[in-house]
Amino acid sequence: MTTAETQHSPTTEAPANKDSHAAGDLVHSSQRFVNRELSWLAFNERVLEEAENLAHPILERLRFLSISAVNLDEFYTVRVAGIRGQIAAGVRELSQDGLTPEEQLAEINSRANRLMADQARVWSALMQRLREHEIDVLQPENLTAEDEDFIAQLFLERVFPVLTPIAVDPAHPFPFLQNRAFALVLQLSRCSDGHTLQALIPLSHQVERFFRLPGEAIRFLSLENIVRMFVDQLFPDYDVLGEGLVRVLRDSDIQIEDESEDLVRFYESAIKRRRRGSVTLLLVDSGMPDDLRRFVASEIGAPDDAVTVVDGILGLGDTSELILGQRSDLLFTPYSPRYPERIREAGGNLFAAIREKDFVVHHPYESFDAVVQFVDQAAADPEVIAIKQTLYRTSDDSPIVSALIDAAESGKSVTALVELKARFDEEANLRWARNLERAGVQVVYGFVSLKTHAKVSLVVRREKNGLRTYVHLGTGNYHPVTAKVYTDLSFFTSDPAIGRDAADIFNYMTGTAPPRHLEKLVNSPQNLRDTLIELVEEEIAHANVGRPAEIWAKMNSLVDGRIIDALYRASRAGVQIDLVVRGICCLRPGVEGLSENIRVKSVIGRFLEHSRIVCFGAGNGLPSADAKVFISSADWMPRNFDWRVELLTPLDNPTVHEQVLDQIMVANLKDKAQSWVLQPNGTYARSELDDEAFSAHTYFMTNPSLSGRGKALEKFAPSPHLVLDND
């Protein structure tokens, strides 16, 4: 059992590895890598730090707290679950950085407990500030008589009907608590004879966590406190000797069985089994008596190192319920994405705009409606004969799915690759797949052993010179909701070579035969990693003969050891490497003799950085019109290279090339307002903040993109030319 500490440590150093080497010897040491799990925890610490960023409105700071809590839940239900599974199976294989599963779990628990303590501290500080704005979460003792009357009626009408009080005795065994479940656990004494009883009241997910009280001020009372007020109605004639709230997190990962004959049926049953996974974390509030806590842990099957006592409320992810739109003064100023002028100039006709020349739409600064209309217009266009579409994650009311259904019902040939292995979206994707099949869409589910993560849409249109293929390739999901907060790139092209490549990729996904030769696109699991390493080696060759050699890359995670070692080789050869890695980074930058020419930063702010970009100088300094520039669906992780279908797309059009390299990449590298710099020891240091600090997010919100501006680029003042600081 562990107790969440109160020390604030957003940049806690990664543990020293078992190997002891001088810096020059790191080339062959496991110490050249940062632990994957601890790097992820460092990322979530950076997210939490935004909850303390005074530059953000107070409700947005609360949102960052909620996000950090939800992130940590998923980490325990997937990553920690996997490590516990390794321990249970007796796996002795070391991690990339040389730690056993047991050592990793110990470090994770220590670091995560500090994080949970920091979350509790931040919550307390935010509540103090929120009270100044007449927003509060009350305790029962703070209620007025009128409030108590209101809560009594609310309890009878909205809470009592869904509660099931359970006594634990030989006739009533301890009930099963599902993943993410809350329960109020009680020690009771019968008034008539003093007989003691353990009991619990599971709190339903179908009921709000926070109930608003009447009045002009925004006041809430939590569900658990409402139930506490009326325990006597649930257990009449009993006194409460002790009580406490618990929350359970369970293993939620789904492992594919290679021999599965029917992937759909497998997932239908696996989703049900997920709710009953083994316990990865049992959270207990600090007010619970020790003997009651031990009782719960024993009954629920939680090992000692999976029990954490929290001083504060449990389930801070639910605090997002407190963010009300009526207090817009406490939120970010609403932002309305621009619609690409290129499409307007074509009369709104996507295909006419694409025929003129390639262009990129930069989300969320430019509207995702362009992507929706690409599919929508294809569905309505009588000259379109075929649509092919990948679906990894999408919204509950997906306009893209609706367009595919309309297209199929109008007689078009429609194929949808629905990925069932999109974690936590499996159930929604099964539902979409059935709806599509009923409409006549040819639905395929990809591969048993591979996850289809590529973002590609293909439209075949009959035109006067024959058939023309239009392609959308993206870095993000076909998800209109997340597209409002995720930074991603949508590339539209009618390049015949890319059209042929995209068709080959779809044939691979539907027919499982790998493409023999792609003209421009690069894919995994065939050759994406090898291609990237070859491009790195080309930069090394340039450096070796004295030519400028530079690499810029932007991604969510950098984990793959072979890629990292290639970057280390490049650094030692004199290649200057600048990386923007939002989340996990297992590379150690700035180490003499290993990576002194590598710099790594993480950008955390209003929008979630999600686009993947990689740029190679090709014998020139960056930025350069002759650089090789690519966008991708893939992060640089073993899973993306070996176990997923991913795409790497070259950008050849000069305006698109300039937009992505000189505008997007330069802005991200130039950012200091929301940047953290990775240190050689695995810690992060925040860039110094001042009122003049450059913000990439602010820049893109106020400056239109290049390729989407059309003739406006010539008519009006161009976007300011960004110059990268050389500090």
Order of alpha helices (4+ residues) and beta strands (2+ residues): beta-alpha-alpha-alpha-alpha-beta-alpha-beta-beta-beta-beta-beta-alpha-alpha-beta-alpha-beta-alpha-beta-alpha-alpha-beta-alpha-beta-alpha-beta-alpha-beta-beta-beta-beta-beta-alpha-beta-alpha-beta-alpha-beta-beta-beta-beta-beta-alpha-beta-alpha-alpha-beta-beta-alpha-alpha
